[in-house]
Amino acid sequence: MRLPGRARPTPTPEPAIYRVAPTRPTDTTVRKGGQRLGEMLVDANIASESEIVAALSALQHGAPQFLGERLVAAGVTDERTVASAVAHQRGLQLGDLSEVAAEPAAVELLTEEQARAALAIPLAVRGGVVDVAVAVPTPELVPALQEMVGQPVRIWVATRSDILRAIGRSYRALSSVAVEVRAFEAQHRVDRDVVSLESAADDAPVVRIVQMIITQALRDRASDIHIEPHPDKVLVRYRIDGALHDVLDLPASMGPVIASRIKIMASLNIVERRRAQDGQISLEIDGRGVDIRVSTTAVLDGEKIVLRLLDKGRQIYELSQLGMPDDMIAKYSAVLRAPYGMVICAGPTGSGKTTTLYGSLAQINSRERNIMTIEDPVEYRIPSINQIQINEQAGITFAGGLRSILRQDPDVILVGEIRDVETARIAVQAALTGHFVFSSLHATDTAAALHRLLDMGIEGFLIASSVTAVLSQRLVRRICDNCRETYQPAPEELALLRAINGVRPEGGFVRGRGCNFCAHTGFYDRTAIYEFMLVSDRIRELVVERASHEEIRKTARAEGMRTMQEEAARLVAAGVTTAAEVLRSIYVVGN
């Protein structure tokens, strides 16, 4: 069984020894040499006096916070600037946790609960002294840490978010999987052939292993968990920022039992192992609510399970935060202000279509409008919007649910996905009868989305009369901000840029070197690349004439549409992503 290894820590200079003040400070702007933190920030032109006064006033009337935290929350400055000022004020060293990895022996000195409560992470033990990075180095914290670790401590200062990421990286939920596997094998070594899958799936080791897999996936920002049976093992992989990563190997004998455990959690039929099944699980992990979409399918060596993780605490992003450029937002917003019509968001599975549609809904949401959605599943819950969850066992399908919505006096309708001709026809008719309809559709680009409706059997004149705009998108990984560096691209990357009319970035080509925060991939998080096509009178004529995909695409480009490839070239020039990532994520069609 293979477990993920730990990175070797990078040598760092010795930090200064933290001196505990003899008395407790009277406020959150601790003095050093007569100067307070607020005064230092004002002197450095980081914050104005009025902003400091406002933050201090808010501290007196709000929840317990420190001055730096309040200034960051108010948008006055950022975490790293505050951490640097605090380190300078206290005479401490500022730690860069993107380069410094916590040693396992040091991490074991604090439990995860203690580390999260203190916002501290032990980094190394040198000469009988423990180096600890903390977010808020209050005088009372140091003796408390010394008591917890049982040794003298030296303090570093780091940002709150960096420490939380380091805690999630250092205290792996999967660290005790080997113990649970041995416990399971010991229980079932004698009667493995006669034990029922249902009883085995309720065994404590299996329950804990499944919980560990899900917990670590959420901490690692995974969007999907793949549990794949093979002849000699069960492979667990996480999809993080769009790419799959091997995480864990389990014994092959555990495959059927883990599948049964997940089926029990999702209220699926554990006896049925040949047919594909879909279900849903709701859990709370690390204090965060998460909905899990479960899909099972039979493969050669058993049942493959894929879990899609939907964090209930996710915010609904604005279009600018998703990566849509300002000029495109202006055109798209004009379409959203129309009283009726149909907007299609096209792209493959996992390309962020639902997130974009919800960002669009948030832009037009108001009390004067009755907005209703029908989805499978409901990924974001919005209190002011009426949302319907697909439940085929109860007879609630996209087509049937859409019919019921039309009797509910809607102004705006969101159809989670057009999967069949019946749903497509009802959605088109709804747009033609005075409603504004959003929907997602699986298609490669904007022109292909119109052809997809034609292929479903929808008449061209109905499509031309109802569809007002098509938005197509892909997701590409963003270069990690913590480890950016310039580099010389490979010849194939330069050839790609020439093919999509890309230009060389002003400061040179940029990539991520790889650090602790991005798991040494060079990428952290993703952004969307959009292709936006307004359905003009000429494009409507082409749809009615059933013109070719290429003819529709050329007409749209002549009318000002930028292709996804051109948008990708813009992101490379801006240093947001790399040419290699564009080559990996976006299929380049002829220009």
N, C-alpha and C positions, 0 to 999 in steps of 0.2 A: 504494500500500500504506500503510495507516494503522497506526502503532505507538502504544502508550499513552504519553501525555505525562507530564511530571513537574510536580508542584505547585510553585508559586512559594514560596520560603522566606519565613517570617514574620520580620520584623525583631526582633532580640533585643538586650538590653543586652550590653555588652562584659563577658566573664567576667574573673575575676581571673587574673593570670599565675601559672602553677604554678612554684613554686620547688623545684628538685631538692635533696633532702637530701644533705649531703656524705658521709654514710656509710650503708651498708645497714642497715635496722632488724633487730633481733635476733629479732622475732616478728611475727605478723600483726596485732597491735594497735598500729599505729605511733603513736608519741607526737607530740603537738603541744602545746607549752606545758606539758609535764609530764603531760598526761592521755592515757590510752589510750582506744581505741574502746570496749572493754568497760566501763571506768569511766564513760564518757559515757552509755552505754545504761542502766547501773544508776542513775545520777544522774537520768536522765529517766524512770525507772520503766518503761522499755521491756522490760528483762529483769532478772531477779533475779541475785544473786551466784552462787547455786547453778547457775543455767542457764548463766552465763558460764563457770564452772569446768567444767561438764559438756561444754560445747562445745569448750573448749580441750583437755580431756582426749581427746575424740574426734578432734581434729585431730592429736594426737600419735600416735595409733594407727591412723588411717584414711588414706584417699586424700588427696592434697594439696588443701586448700581454704583459704579465708580465713574468718575468724571470722564475718563477716556472712553469708556463704553457708551456713555451718553452722547458724547461728541460724535462717535462713529455712527450711532443710531440716528442722529439728527442729520447725517450727511455732511458734517463740517469737515471731517478729515477721514482717513482710512486707518485700518488696524495697524499696519506696519509703521506708519508715522507715529502713532500713539505709543506703540511698543518701544520704538527707538527713543522717544522722549522719556518714557518711564525708565528705561535702562540707563540713560544718561543721568537722569535725576538721582537714581539710587546708586550710581557707580557700579553698575552691573554690565555684563556682556549680553548683547543681543544675539539670540540663537537663531540659526537658519535651519529649521527642521526639514526643509526639502533636501538638504545635503547630509544631515546628521541622522543616522539610524540608531534607534534605541537598542542597546545590547540586551539579549534575553535575560542575562543574570541580573541586570538592573531592573528590568520590567517586573521581574518576579518579586521585588521588594514591596510593591504596592499592588493591591487588588484593583481590578477594573473599577469597582464601585468607589474606592478611595481616590483613584486618579481622576475620575469624572467629577467627584464632589469637590476636590481641591483644584481642579483645572491644572493638573500637574502631570508630567510624564518623566520618570527616571530614565536617564540616558546612558550613564556609564558609572562604573565604580573604579576610582583611581586613588591608590594610596590610602585606602580605608575611608575615602570620602565619596559620597554619591552626588553626581552631577544631576540636577533636576531642573527641567524647564517649566516655568510657571507663567500664567497669564497675568495674574495680579499679585505681585510680591509684597503683600502686607506683612508687617512685622510679626503678627501672631501666627502667620502661616508657617514660618520657618521652624519654630520649635515643634509645631504639630507634625510637620513632615519628618523631622528628626526622630520624633517619638514613633511614628508609623514605620519608618524604615530601620530604626534601631541603630543608625550610624549618623555621623556628621554629614551635613549636606552643603553643596555649593549651588547657588541659584543662577540660572540663566533667565532671561526674559524672552518670551515668544508671544505671538498673537494667539488669541483665543481660538480662532478657526484652525490655525496650524496645530495647536495642541490637541484639539478634538480629533483632527484627522490622524495625528500620530497615535492617539489612544486607540482609535478604530483599527489602525494598521498593526499596532503592537499586540493588543489583546485579541488574538484571533479566536473567533467563535469555533473554528474548526480545530483548535489546538488539541482538544481531548477526544477527537473522533477515533483515534486508534484504540483508546481505552474502551470506548463503547462498542467498537467492532469486536474486540476480544471478548467482552461480556456477552455479546449476542452469540458468537460462535461457541462459547462455553455452554450456554443455555441449550443450544440446539445441536450439539455435536452428536448426542446419542440418538435422538428421535427426529432428526432433520427431515427424514423422508415421510413421516406420518403427521407432523405438526401442520395444522391448517394455516393458510395464509392470513386469515382474519385474526386468529389468536396471536400469531407471530407479529402482525402489524401493530398490535397493541402493546408489545413488549416495551419496557422502558428504554432499552438501548436504541431501538428503532425510532421511537418517538423523539428521543433527544437528538439523534443524528439528523433527522429531517428538520427539526427546529434549528440545529446548528447551520445546516446548509442554507436555509432561508435567511437566518439572521446575518450570516457573513455576506450573502449576496446583497442584502440591503445596505450594509456598511460599505461594501465595495462599489456602490452606485450601479449595480447590475440591473439591466432592464428585463433580462430573461435568465432562467436557469434551465439547462439541458441535462437530463439524466438519461444516459444512453447505455443500454446493455450490450456487452460484447462477450465473446466466448470465454474469456479469461478474467473479465473485470466489469465493473460498472463505472463508467466515466462520467464525472460531474464537471460541467463547463458553465461559465458565466459569460453573458454578453455584456461587455462594458464599453460604452461609447461606440457601439455598433460592431465591435470585433469580439469574437469568441476566444476565451482563455481557458485552458485546462486548469482545473482547480484541485481535483481530488480523484483518486482511484479507490474504489471499494471492492470487496470480494464479489465475484459473480453471483454467489449464492444469495446475496442481499438484494439483488435486483427485483425479484417478484415481491418480496416483503416490503421494500420501500414503495413500490408502485401501489401495493394494497393500502399502505398507510396513507399515502396521498389521496387515494380514491375515497377512503373513509372520511378524511378531512373535507373533501369536496362533495360528499354525499353522492358518489358515483357507485355503479355496480361493480363490486370487486370480483365477482364470478366471471363477468364478461371480459375476456382478454383478447378477443379477435377483432371486435369492432372499435373504431375510434370513439372516444367519449370526450365531452367538454363539461367543465364545472367551474365553480368559484369558491374561494376560501377567503374569509376575513380574519385577520390576526392583528395583534398589537406586538410590535417588535421594538425594543429599546424605547418604549413610550410613544411610538409612532404607529398610527393605524395604517394598515396596508391591505389592499385587496389583491388577491392572487387569482389570475385566470389560468385554469388547468386544462391542458390538452394531452390526451393519451392516444397512442397509435401503435399497432402491432408491427414489429420489425423482425428480422430473422432470429435474433437471439432473445426475444422477450418483448416487453413493452417499453417504448420510449416515452418519457414524460417531459413536457415543456411547461414551465411556469412563467407567466408574464406578471411582473411585479408592478403594481400601481399604487404609488404612495398617496394616501389620502391627504397628506399635508402639503402636497405640491401646490404652488401658486399658479394662477392663470397668468400667462405672460402676455405683455403687449407685443404688437407686431414688430416693433423696432427691436425688442429684446430677443426675438426669434431669429433675427438676421435679415429681415426685409429692409432693403435700402429706402431712404426717405422719399425719392421720387416715385418708387413703386407703391409705397404706402399711400401717397397722395392720390394716385389713380385708383388704387383698390378701395380706399375710403369713399371715393365718389361713387363707386359701384354699390357699396354697402348702404348708401343713403337712398337708394332707389326703393320705391314702395313695393315693387314686386319684381319677379325674375328668379333666375336660378344661377347659383355660383357653385362650380364643381372644383373640388380640391383633389388632384390626381397624384398618384405615386404608388410605389410598391408597399408591401407590409412593413411596418416599422420605420416609415420615412417621416413621421411626425405630422401626418395629416390631421388627426384629431386635435392635437395641440394647436395647430394653426386655426382650425375651425372654432375652437373655444376662444382663442384670442380675438377672432372676428366677432363672435357673439358678445364678448365683453365690451367691444367698441360700440355696439349699437344697443346694448341692453338698457332699457329704461322702464319706468313704471307705466308709461303710456302704451307699452306693447305687450301682447301676450306671446311669449316665446316658449315653444314646446320642442322637445327633442325625443327621438327614439333611437336607442343605442344598444350595442352589444359588445362589451358591457358599458355601464355608465362610468367613465373614467374620472370625471371631475364632477363634484356635486356643487351646484350653485343655488343658494336659497331662493333667489328671485326668479328662477326658471323652472318650469314644469318638465320633469324628465321621466321617460318611460324606459324600463329595462326589458329587453327581449327575453321571453320565456316560452320557448317552443313547446315545452311539455304542457304549459297552460294555454297554448294556442295563441300566444302573443308573438307574431312575426313582424318583420318590417312592413310587409304589405298591409296586414291586418291592423297593426298599430298606426300606420300612416292614415288609413281610412278613418280610424276613430279620432285621430288628431284633427282631421278636417271638419269634424262635427263639433269641435271644441272652440270655435271662433278664434283661430290662431292668426297672428300677424307674421311671425317668423317661425319657420320649421327647420330643424336640423335632423337630417336623416344620416345616421352614423355611417352607413355604407349601402350603396346600391349593388345588390348581389344578383338580382334577377330582373327579367323583363317586366314582371308585374309591379315590383317596387319602382322601377324606372318610369313606367308609364304613369303611375299615380303621382310621383314627384313632379313630372313634367306637367301634368294636368293641374296640379296645385299651383305651380308657377304661372300657368296661363290664366288661372281664375283669380288672380290678385294677391297671391301670397308670395313672400320672399323665402326661398328655399336654399338651404346649404346642404351639400352632400359630399361624401368622399367616394372615390371610384378608383379601382386599380387600373392604372394605365401608365405608359412609359413617359409621356409628355402631354402638353396641352392639346396638340392636334390629335394625338391618339385617343384622348378622352372622348372627343366628339365622334370619332370612328367607332369607339367601343359602344356608344349608345346606338349608333346605326347598326352595328353587328347584332345588338340585342333585339333588333326588330322595331325600334322606335322610328317613326317616319321622319324624314329629313326636315319637312316643313314644321313639325312640332318642335324638334330640337332647335331649329333656327329661331323660332318664335319665343322660346322659353329661356334658353341659356344665354346669360348676359356676359359671363366671364368664366375663364378656366385658369386655375392656379395649379401648377405642377411643382413638385419639390423633391429634394433629396436631403439627407443629412450627411455632413462631413465632420470629422473630428477637428477640434480647435487645438492649435499649438499651446502647450502648457506654458503659462505665464511665468512659472517659477524656474524654468530651465531653458529659456530661449537662447539660441546661438545662431550665428551666421554660418553658412556652408555653401559648397559648390554642388549644385544638383547633378545627378547622373544624366548621361546623354538622352535617355528615353524621357526623362522629365522635361528637359529643354525642348525636345521634339513635340511633346504634348502641348507645352505652352505656345509654341509656334502654331500648332494646329488650331488652337482656340483663340488665336490673336492676343495672347497674353504679353505683358510687358514685365521687364525686370524691376523688382522692388527698388525704391530709391536707396535704401540702406543695405541692399544685398538680400539674397534669399535667406529665409529664416526657417529653423526647425527646432524641435524640442530635443535637448541633449538626453533627457531621461533623468528623473529624480524620484525621491520617495513618494511625493504627492501624486504623480502620474503613473506610479507602479513601473517606472523606467520605460514607459512606452513613448514618451515625448508628446503625448496628447492628453488633454483634460477637458471633458465635456464636448458637446457638439453644437453646431450651428446649422441653420437651414439655408439651402440654396434654392431660389425660386425662379420660376419662369411664368410670367403673367401675360395672358392673352385676352384682350378685349374682343368680344364677338361683334365685329363691325358689320355693316351692310354687305360689304364684299364677301366676308367670310360666311355670312348667312347664305348668300347665293351659292357659294361653293359647297356648303353642306347640303343644300337642297339638290344640287347637281351631283352629289356623291363624288366630289372631286377627290383626288388622291391625297394621302397624308402629306406628301412632299409639297403639293401645290398649296394646301392650306397653310403649311408651315412657312413657305416662302412669302406668301401674302402677309401673314402676321409679322414676319420680320421686316418686310417693306413698310409696314405701318408702325414700326417702332418697337416691336417686341424684342427683348434681349433673351437669348437662349440660356439654359442652365450652364452650358459650357462657358459662355461669356461672363456670367455672374461668378462662376468658379475662378476664372482668371482674375477677376477683380479682387476676390478674397486672397488669392496668392500674392497679388501685388501689394495688398494691405497688410500682409504678414499674419493673416488670421489662420490660414491652413497651408499645406504644402502641395506641390505639384504631384508628388507621389500619392497623397491622399485623394486628390481629385481623380487620378488615374485609377485608384482602387474603387472609388465610390460611384463615379459617374460614367455612364456609357456614352462615348463620344460618337455622335452621329454626324453625317456629312453636313457641311455648312453651305 
